[in-house]
């Protein structure tokens, strides 16, 4: 550990350390030392929890506590000491291996934060952030952690289920798509092993998705529901899979690190993992490394019944192929060589990180309610407002959209559009759809690259299945065509248009089988007259040299705000069940401090 005698701990750090002196079961071994490699302060302590002797947790153990120079802010991390520290791995702890960087502590940092703290807002947490209390609070939590580990009560029924630490700390990531519904499908399948197709995500070569599971005979077992950008990817690899009854781990709660350890955990479930690999190996003899997915059902909460299938992944070694000295150059000989030299108990497992990318999992941080997300939405206009509305819908869980626009993307659009320079000169609707498929692996946008109304019978038929029509063109011609178009059944119509300089947002909604254009004109005309009066003599921006048409003035930050208001307005319309004609206007609001947002206004 590198030290610097001139680097002194702050008064806050010293106060935090002094607060530990009043705690029973805590002994200071070495005061603060600055570690340049970690860029943190390090405190060496001894903990003596009140526990019964003879368990997995010793009566006393040494720990290194690392803190940031900004204490009481920043993270506080407890690591077991390499010497006289605990060596097992438990729940709520990272894999507790030896440090590879010469540090005097192991890698098994404790998880001491509360659930609320994980989102980074101290105001939502019970953790104190005063200089006298924060380090003491963490230390008391560490003592409680040790007591719970000694009594095997770290994970109690009803608490959220937690997997062992299978993380690889690599950049590679494999995504799968599993739900309670697919678990029921798996429960009806007798196969316990087979092959899987994996598609590599374009422009993200370290990321891939499982697209399909097959039996050993090649029969399709389960096809994952991804959008065409993933499911039709030509960059594919072949992997194997095996299904277990439960998560493989070594007690207390450590992920297997060698093939021998994995064999031990799987054989107790009636699965010989080495024989599984050998049985699949005939399709892996191409001098390439392949993946093996290890799946098992997991609950949502501890003690509950299984909720969904979860897949871990290991990178298999390159298996025997071609000429092998001392072995026959056939499948039998290669299998013999694999068992002798490659698939040995000491072989270290190379875990690859995996994640569940099911729609519910991806929308966990925030999504629209099902009454919106499950609808098929037709968006007319792929300009600044339309492109943002489309992206916000998809990011919030609306995966079935149709985008209509005949215009090509221009360089001038860059200042407030979601597309980039790579789309210049290309059709807006097609390029937006292409981007949305990258925004979400479940987005299924379809395109009408002509003006509305379409003339292609297939496009016309496509529109009849939509439940919501959002017009973002601000064009009376388009709204008139919406009125004349032959809709087979009522739709929720929403016209979203922005006033000059983005001062106002006009939202007109109704549920009907023909857009009421005349009613719309009647209701919005007084507002447009006010817009005209307010902007008389104000010069509109122009682009380029010569006599070009003036451009519509609106800034990108206003566009995003108003697109967000549009989405919330749509959600409110659908949730409230309000189907009558309605025009709502939002206007920029100011006070003595400046801009305060947009507020709903009425025509005076």
VEXKEVO-768485 format. One line per 2 residues: number of its first residue (from 1); their letters; for each residue z, y, x of C-alpha. Coordinates in steps of 0.1 Angstrom, whole numbers, plus 2048, in hexadecimal, padded with zeros to 3 digits. Each point is the difference from the previous one (the first is absolute). Layout:
REM VEXKEVO-768485
NUM	a	Z/Y/X; ...
This chain:
REM VEXKEVO-768485
1	xx	800/800/800; 7F6/822/80E
3	xx	81B/81A/801; 800/825/806
5	xx	821/810/809; 7F5/822/7F4
7	xx	7F8/7F3/7DD; 820/805/7EC
9	xx	806/7F4/7DC; 803/81B/7E6
11	xx	820/80A/7F0; 7F5/7EF/7E0
13	xx	7FB/7DF/813; 822/803/810
15	xx	810/807/7DE; 7EF/7E1/7F1
17	xx	80D/7EA/81D; 824/80E/7FD
19	xx	800/7F7/7DB; 7FC/7DB/80B
21	xx	823/801/811; 811/7FE/7DE
23	xx	7EE/7E0/7F6; 811/7DE/803
25	xx	7EA/7E6/810; 7EC/819/815
27	xx	803/804/826; 7EC/817/816
29	xx	7F3/7EE/81F; 7E9/81B/80E
31	xx	7FB/824/7F5; 7DE/810/7F8
33	xx	7E4/7FA/819; 7DD/80F/7FC
35	xx	7E5/7E7/801; 7DE/80F/80A
37	xx	7EB/7E2/7F6; 80E/801/7DC
39	xx	805/826/800; 822/7F9/7EF
41	xx	825/801/807; 811/7DE/805
43	xx	824/7F8/7F8; 80E/7DE/80A
45	xx	81C/7F3/7E9; 813/7E0/7F8
47	xx	804/7F6/7DB; 81C/7EA/7F3
49	xx	7FB/7F9/7DB; 81C/7F1/7EB
51	xx	7F1/7DD/7FC; 80B/7DC/801
53	xx	7FB/7EF/822; 7E7/7E4/806
55	xx	7E2/80D/7EE; 7DE/80C/80C
57	xx	80E/823/807; 819/803/81D
59	xx	821/811/7FD; 7F2/81C/815
61	xx	7DE/80A/80D; 7F0/81C/814
63	xx	7E6/818/7F2; 7EA/81C/80B
65	xx	7FD/81D/7E8; 7E2/818/805
67	xx	7FF/823/7F2; 7E9/81D/801
69	xx	808/821/811; 7FE/811/7DD
71	xx	81F/7ED/7F3; 80D/801/7E5
73	xx	7DB/7FD/7F7; 7E8/7E6/80B
75	xx	804/7DB/801; 81F/7EC/80B
77	xx	7F8/7DD/80B; 818/7E3/809
79	xx	7F3/7E6/818; 813/7E0/80C
81	xx	807/801/825; 7EE/7E7/816
83	xx	821/7F7/80F; 81C/7F8/7E8
85	xx	7EB/809/7E2; 7F6/7EA/7E2
87	xx	7E1/7EB/807; 7F8/7F2/7DD
89	xx	7E9/812/7E7; 80E/807/7DD
91	xx	7F4/810/7E0; 7FD/826/802
93	xx	7F8/7FE/825; 7E0/801/815
95	xx	7F8/7E1/815; 81C/7FF/819
97	xx	7ED/7F6/820; 805/80B/824
99	xx	7F3/822/809; 7E0/7FF/814
101	xx	805/823/80F; 81F/7FA/815
103	xx	817/810/7E7; 824/7F3/7FE
105	xx	7FD/7F9/7DA; 7ED/7E7/7EB
107	xx	7E5/808/7E6; 815/7F8/7E1
109	xx	807/822/7F2; 815/800/7E1
111	xx	7F5/80D/7DF; 81D/816/7F6
113	xx	7EF/81B/7EB; 802/7FF/7DA
115	xx	7E1/7FC/7EB; 7FF/825/7F8
117	xx	800/80A/825; 7E0/7EC/806
119	xx	7EC/81B/7EF; 80D/81B/817
121	xx	813/816/7E8; 825/804/809
123	xx	808/810/7DF; 7F9/7E0/7EE
125	xx	817/7EC/816; 825/7F9/803
127	xx	7FD/802/826; 813/81F/80D
129	xx	7ED/817/818; 81E/813/80F
131	xx	807/7FE/825; 822/7F1/7FB
133	xx	7F6/7E6/7E6; 7DC/7F3/806
135	xx	805/7EB/820; 821/7F3/7F1
137	xx	7EF/7F6/7E0; 7E6/7EC/813
139	xx	81A/7EF/815; 814/7F6/7E1
141	xx	7E0/7F3/7F1; 7FB/7EB/820
143	xx	823/7F2/7FD; 7F9/7F7/7DC
145	xx	7DF/7F0/80A; 812/7EA/819
147	xx	81A/7F6/7E6; 7E4/7F7/7E7
149	xx	7EC/7ED/81A; 81F/7EB/809
151	xx	806/7F7/7DB; 7DA/7FB/7F9
153	xx	801/81C/7E6; 7E5/817/80F
155	xx	7E8/7F7/7E4; 80F/7FB/7DD
157	xx	7F1/7F5/7E0; 7EF/81C/7ED
159	xx	7F8/814/820; 7DC/805/80A
161	xx	7F1/7E3/812; 7F9/806/825
163	xx	7EA/7EB/817; 80A/7F8/823
165	xx	7F1/816/81B; 7DD/7F1/805
167	xx	7F2/821/80E; 7EA/7FD/81E
169	xx	7FF/825/80B; 7DA/7FD/804
171	xx	7E6/816/7EF; 7F1/7E2/7ED
173	xx	807/7FE/7DB; 7F5/7E5/7E6
175	xx	802/80A/7DB; 802/7E8/7E3
177	xx	800/805/7DA; 81B/7EC/7EF
179	xx	811/806/7DE; 817/7ED/7E8
181	xx	7DF/7F5/7EF; 7F1/7F1/820
183	xx	822/7EF/807; 7FC/7ED/7DF
185	xx	7DD/7F7/80B; 80D/7F2/821
187	xx	81B/7EC/7EE; 7E5/7ED/7EE
189	xx	7ED/7F7/820; 808/7DF/812
191	xx	7F1/80A/821; 818/80B/81B
193	xx	7E6/809/81B; 7DD/80B/804
195	xx	7EA/81C/80D; 7FE/825/7F9
197	xx	7E5/81B/803; 80B/820/811
199	xx	7EC/821/7FE; 805/81A/81B
201	xx	802/823/7F2; 7E3/816/80B
203	xx	80A/81C/818; 823/7F0/803
205	xx	7FA/7E3/816; 825/7F8/804
207	xx	803/7FB/7DA; 7F4/7E4/7EB
209	xx	805/7F1/7DD; 801/7DC/7F3
211	xx	7E3/7FE/7E8; 801/7DC/7F4
213	xx	814/7DF/804; 7EE/7DF/801
215	xx	80B/7DC/801; 7F9/7EA/81E
217	xx	7E1/7F4/7EE; 7F3/823/7FB
219	xx	809/804/7DB; 809/824/7F6
221	xx	825/801/7F7; 808/825/7FD
223	xx	7E9/81F/804; 812/821/807
225	xx	7F7/81E/7EB; 7F3/81A/819
227	xx	7E5/81A/7FB; 7DD/7F9/80D
229	xx	806/813/821; 818/7E4/80A
231	xx	7F4/7E1/7EC; 7DC/805/80B
233	xx	808/808/824; 7E9/7ED/819
235	xx	81A/801/81B; 813/7E1/7F8
237	xx	816/7E6/812; 80C/7DE/7F6
239	xx	826/7F8/7FE; 816/7E4/7F5
241	xx	81D/800/7E8; 81E/7EB/7F8
243	xx	818/803/7E3; 826/7FB/804
245	xx	81C/7FE/7E6; 814/81D/810
247	xx	801/819/81C; 801/7EF/822
249	xx	81D/80D/815; 81B/7F5/818
251	xx	824/807/7F6; 80F/818/7FD
253	xx	7E0/812/7F8; 7E7/800/81D
255	xx	7DA/7FC/7FE; 7F4/7E2/816
257	xx	7F4/80B/822; 7F0/7E0/80C
259	xx	7EC/7E4/7F1; 81D/7E9/804
261	xx	816/817/7EC; 7E6/803/7E5
263	xx	7FC/7DA/800; 825/7FD/7FB
265	xx	801/817/7E2; 7E1/7F1/7F0
267	xx	809/7DB/804; 820/806/7EC
269	xx	7E9/80A/7E4; 7EA/7E1/804
271	xx	7E4/811/813; 7F5/7F6/823
273	xx	7F2/821/80C; 7F0/7F0/81F
275	xx	7ED/7E7/7EB; 7F5/81B/7E8
277	xx	7F0/813/81D; 7F0/7E0/80D
279	xx	7F2/7F8/7DE; 7EF/822/7FD
281	xx	7F5/802/825; 7DE/7F1/7FB
283	xx	7F3/821/7F3; 812/814/81B
285	xx	7EF/7F1/81F; 7EB/81D/809
287	xx	813/80D/81F; 80E/81C/7EA
289	xx	824/807/7F4; 806/7FB/7DB
291	xx	81C/80A/7E8; 817/7E9/7ED
293	xx	810/80F/7E0; 822/7F2/7F7
295	xx	808/806/7DB; 81F/7FC/7EB
297	xx	80D/80D/7DF; 81A/81B/802
299	xx	817/810/7E6; 802/825/7F8
301	xx	826/7FF/803; 817/7E7/811
303	xx	809/7E3/7E9; 7E3/807/7E7
305	xx	7E3/7E8/7FA; 7E1/805/815
307	xx	7ED/81F/7F9; 7E0/7FE/815
309	xx	7F0/7EE/81D; 804/80F/822
311	xx	7EB/7F9/81F; 80A/802/824
313	xx	7E6/7FC/81C; 7FE/7F1/823
315	xx	7E4/802/819; 7F8/7DD/80A
317	xx	7F7/7F8/825; 7DC/7F8/808
319	xx	7FD/7DB/7F8; 7EE/7E5/815
321	xx	7DA/7FF/7FE; 7E3/7F3/815
323	xx	807/7ED/820; 825/7F9/807
325	xx	808/7ED/820; 813/7E0/7F8
327	xx	7F8/801/7DB; 7E3/7F6/7EB
329	xx	7E9/81C/7F5; 804/7FA/7DB
331	xx	818/809/7E5; 818/7E3/809
333	xx	801/80A/824; 804/825/7F9
335	xx	81D/7F9/7E8; 811/7EB/81B
337	xx	7FC/81C/81A; 80D/81A/7E7
339	xx	81F/7EC/7FA; 806/7FA/825
341	xx	7F9/822/80F; 7FC/81B/7E5
343	xx	816/7FA/7E2; 820/7FB/814
345	xx	822/809/7F3; 804/81B/81A
347	xx	7E0/812/7F4; 80A/824/7F7
349	xx	7F6/80B/7DE; 7EB/81F/7FD
351	xx	808/80E/7DE; 7E8/818/7EF
353	xx	80E/81A/7E8; 7F7/7FA/7DB
355	xx	804/815/7E1; 7FB/7FB/7DB
357	xx	7E6/818/7F3; 801/7F7/7DC
359	xx	7FC/81E/7E8; 825/800/7F7
361	xx	80B/800/824; 7E8/81C/80A
363	xx	80B/816/7E3; 825/7FB/808
365	xx	803/824/80E; 7F1/80F/7E1
367	xx	7E6/7F8/7E6; 7F4/80A/7DE
369	xx	80E/7EC/7E2; 7EC/7E3/7F3
371	xx	7F4/815/7E2; 7EB/814/819
373	xx	7FB/7E8/81D; 7F2/7E4/7EB
375	xx	7E5/816/7F1; 7DC/802/80B
377	xx	7F8/825/806; 7DE/811/802
379	xx	800/81F/816; 7E3/818/7FD
381	xx	7FC/817/81E; 806/7F7/824
383	xx	806/823/80C; 820/80E/80E
385	xx	815/7FA/7E1; 7F0/7DF/7F6
387	xx	803/7F1/823; 825/808/802
389	xx	807/7F4/7DC; 7EF/7DF/809
391	xx	814/7FC/820; 821/808/7EF
393	xx	7F8/7E7/7E4; 7F9/7E4/818
395	xx	81E/807/816; 816/7FF/7E1
397	xx	7F2/7DE/7F5; 7E1/807/7EB
399	xx	7E8/7E8/80F; 7E4/7FF/7E6
401	xx	7EC/820/801; 7DC/80B/7FB
403	xx	7F4/81F/813; 7E2/813/7F5
405	xx	7EF/81B/815; 7DB/805/80A
407	xx	807/81A/81C; 800/7FA/825
409	xx	81D/809/816; 7FB/820/814
411	xx	812/80F/81F; 80D/81C/7EA
413	xx	813/7E7/7EB; 816/7F6/81D
415	xx	819/81D/7FB; 80E/7F1/7E0
417	xx	7F2/7DD/7FB; 80F/7DE/808
419	xx	7E0/7F5/813; 7F8/806/824
421	xx	7E3/809/816; 7F5/7DB/800
423	xx	7F5/805/7DC; 7EB/81F/804
425	xx	7DE/7FB/7F0; 80B/7E2/7EC
427	xx	807/7FD/7DA; 823/80C/7F7
429	xx	807/7E4/7E7; 7F6/7E4/818
431	xx	813/80F/81D; 820/806/7EB
433	xx	7FF/7DC/7F4; 7FC/7F4/824
435	xx	81E/814/80B; 815/7F4/7E2
437	xx	7FB/7DC/80A; 810/809/821
439	xx	81C/814/7F0; 80B/7E0/7ED
441	xx	7F7/7DC/805; 800/7FC/7DA
443	xx	7EB/81E/7F7; 7E0/7F5/7ED
445	xx	7ED/821/7FB; 7DD/7FE/7F1
447	xx	7E6/81B/803; 7E6/812/7EB
449	xx	7EC/814/819; 7ED/814/7E6
451	xx	809/81D/7EA; 812/7FA/7DF
453	xx	7F4/7F1/7E9; 7F3/7E1/811
455	xx	7DF/7F1/7F5; 804/7DE/80F
457	xx	80A/7E7/7E5; 819/7EF/818
459	xx	811/821/807; 802/808/7DB
461	xx	80F/7DE/7F8; 819/805/81D
463	xx	80D/821/7F1; 808/7F0/7DE
465	xx	81B/7EB/810; 813/81F/80D
467	xx	81F/80D/7ED; 803/822/811
469	xx	7E5/81A/808; 809/81C/818
471	xx	7E8/81C/805; 805/814/820
473	xx	7DE/812/801; 80A/820/7EE
475	xx	7DD/7FF/7F1; 7F9/807/7DB
477	xx	7DF/7ED/803; 814/7E0/80A
479	xx	819/806/7E3; 7E3/804/7E8
481	xx	7F2/7DF/80C; 822/7F0/7FC
483	xx	7FE/80B/7DB; 7DD/7F2/7FB
485	xx	806/7DF/813; 803/7E1/7E9
487	xx	823/7F3/806; 806/7DF/7EE
489	xx	825/807/7FC; 819/81C/804
491	xx	80A/80B/824; 81B/816/80E
493	xx	7EC/81F/80C; 80E/817/81A
495	xx	7EE/81E/80D; 80F/80F/81F
497	xx	7F2/821/80D; 80C/81A/818
499	xx	7FF/826/7FC; 7F3/818/81B
501	xx	814/800/820; 813/7E2/7F1
503	xx	816/818/7ED; 800/7EA/7E1
505	xx	7FB/7DC/7F6; 7F2/7F8/7DE
507	xx	808/7DE/7F1; 7F0/7F6/7DF
509	xx	807/7DE/7F1; 7F8/7ED/7E1
511	xx	7FC/7DC/7F5; 7DF/7FC/7EC
513	xx	7DF/7EF/800; 7EC/820/808
515	xx	80C/81C/816; 805/81F/7EA
517	xx	7EC/819/815; 800/81C/7E6
519	xx	825/7FE/7FC; 804/801/826
521	xx	7EA/81F/802; 814/811/7E5
523	xx	822/7F9/810; 7F7/808/824
525	xx	7E9/81F/7FA; 81E/819/7FE
527	xx	80C/7F3/821; 7DE/803/811
529	xx	7FD/824/7F3; 821/808/811
531	xx	7F4/7EF/820; 7E0/816/7FE
533	xx	814/820/7FB; 818/7F9/81C
535	xx	7E4/7F9/819; 7E8/81D/7F6
537	xx	7F2/80F/820; 810/7E5/816
539	xx	7E6/7F1/818; 7FD/7DB/800
541	xx	7FC/7ED/822; 7DD/7F6/80B
543	xx	7F5/7E6/81A; 7E4/803/819
545	xx	7E6/81C/805; 7EA/80C/7E4
547	xx	801/803/7DB; 816/7E1/7F8
549	xx	814/7FB/7E0; 824/80A/803
551	xx	81A/7E5/806; 81D/7F7/7EB
553	xx	820/80E/810; 81E/7E9/803
555	xx	815/7F5/81D; 807/7DB/809
557	xx	826/802/7FC; 7FC/80D/7DD
559	xx	7E6/7E5/7F8; 819/7E5/80A
561	xx	81C/810/7EC; 7EA/803/7E1
563	xx	7F3/7DD/803; 824/7F4/800
565	xx	808/814/7E1; 7E1/7F0/7F0
567	xx	80D/7DD/807; 822/808/7F2
569	xx	7F0/810/7E1; 7EC/7E0/7FA
571	xx	81F/7EA/804; 812/816/7E7
573	xx	7E3/7FE/7E7; 7FF/7DA/802
575	xx	826/7FB/800; 806/817/7E3
577	xx	7E4/7F2/7EB; 7F4/823/7F8
579	xx	7DB/7FD/7F5; 7FA/822/7EF
581	xx	7EB/81C/810; 815/812/81A
583	xx	7F8/81B/81A; 81B/806/81A
585	xx	7FD/81B/81A; 813/802/821
587	xx	801/821/813; 80C/80B/823
589	xx	822/80F/7FE; 80F/81A/818
591	xx	821/812/804; 80E/818/81A
593	xx	800/7E5/81A; 7DC/7F7/7FA
595	xx	7EE/7E1/7F2; 817/7E9/7EC
597	xx	7E8/7E6/7F2; 7EC/7FA/7E0
599	xx	80F/805/7DE; 7F4/7F8/7DD
601	xx	7F5/820/7EE; 7F3/80B/7DE
603	xx	7E6/81A/7F8; 812/820/7F8
